[in-house]
Amino acid sequence: MDPLDNQKPWRVILAATIGNALEWYDFIVYGFLAGTISSLFFPPNDPSMSLLLSTLSVGVAFVMRPLGGLVIGLYADRVGRKKALTLVIWMMFVSTALIAVAPTYATAGVAATVIVAIGRLLQGFSTGGEFGSATAFLIEYAPSNRRIFYGSWQMFAQASGALASTIMGAILFGLFSQSQIELGAWRIAFMVGLLIGPVGYYIRRRLHEPSGSAVGASAVERVTLWGTITGYPREIVVGLAVSAAVNVMSYVIITHLPLFVHLSLGLPQAVAFNTLLVAVTVRMMLIPVFGLLADRIDGITILRVALGTLTISVYPAYAWLIASPGYLSLTVVELWFAVLIAAAYAPAPTFLADLFPTYARATGLSIVYNVAATIFGGFSLFFVTLIGELTASKFAPAHYAVLFFMAALASLQLIPRPATTSSVASASAA
């Protein structure tokens, strides 16, 4: 960190993570309200088609993530992290505003559908550009002995956004009837998201470009998408494998598990929902703790241990749930996974960032994280369902998760073992 830079650490962390928290809040809130949105913004004459179009709009946002990541990642490497983050927070604000104030289909007809669709496309595009730019910004600002700790706050922000959206869902469906939600109470969730936009913009505008970035004429001449892909193929493979494992943790082990115990094991939704709230909170609080620990020990060691323990834990955990579905088994399994996932999440952003040189860091991060998030995270429910249909097994989520955990572990062998995570880039480039 530049000694002349008097920016407070908390301001740097908040500036870099507030967008990540907002994107996860918006994504999950939209998912909670997909049924309501389908009835309000899509043709009402065919309820099944309306719901299909609504859920498709969730997927469209995922498809836009790689494109947004590539465009904004290159922008961040060429003109600076701060400018990219300022652009992204405004794009998030506009996309949320489009959905929050959109007229319904009954009022505006197909124009309402178009407005919501544009909002979702823009939301996915901006989300794609957030992770790479913000992670590069964080670790380039961090002191050399706190790089993993700073990077871990990106994953803390994801968890906090998920928690905030879950709380908002509980408040909405607890205070209002379904008819009240459809009459306009649903807009409250997006209005809350709108409050974050101007605050995030204000905070990001007051920061300086990290002194550790490589923005300048030489960076403009060197960084290209094709150059990053062809120049670092091994790093791309490793980054995709680790990013896929991280996203599978989020979408299968965290998000899908409550749905699994409700649909496959018959537990009440309330039990699954309450357990998820506790587990998400525990995971969120442990992420920076493991970040500090990884800075003391070694980020790759923490990542290996977490992935290895998850690999050997998944089948016994699901076997217990299937044999004895109940509040106790679900709570223990959720909390066990919360600890292990926090341990994996903490070093992951800095590990991924250090795979690439500084001048192409945001681009490289955006490629590996967003492609993995779109294909293996966004379509995880489809793949898990397909595996369940083909195998007729309740262990389908475990089959899917273990595949990616093992692939991530194997990919780590492609990187020569450095003394610390921060030396991955130099070691792998040798």
Secondary structure as UniProt FT lines:
FT   TURN            3..4
FT   HELIX           9..32
FT   HELIX           34..41
FT   TURN            44..45
FT   HELIX           47..79
FT   HELIX           81..101
FT   HELIX           105..108
FT   HELIX           110..141
FT   TURN            144..145
FT   HELIX           147..175
FT   HELIX           178..180
FT   HELIX           181..185
FT   HELIX           187..205
FT   TURN            211..212
FT   HELIX           217..222
FT   HELIX           225..231
FT   HELIX           233..248
FT   HELIX           249..256
FT   HELIX           257..263
FT   TURN            264..265
FT   HELIX           269..296
FT   HELIX           299..323
FT   HELIX           327..345
FT   TURN            346..347
FT   HELIX           348..353
FT   TURN            354..355
FT   HELIX           358..360
FT   HELIX           361..372
FT   HELIX           373..377
FT   TURN            378..379
FT   HELIX           380..391
FT   TURN            394..395
FT   HELIX           396..411
FT   HELIX           412..414
FT   HELIX           421..423
FT   HELIX           424..429
//
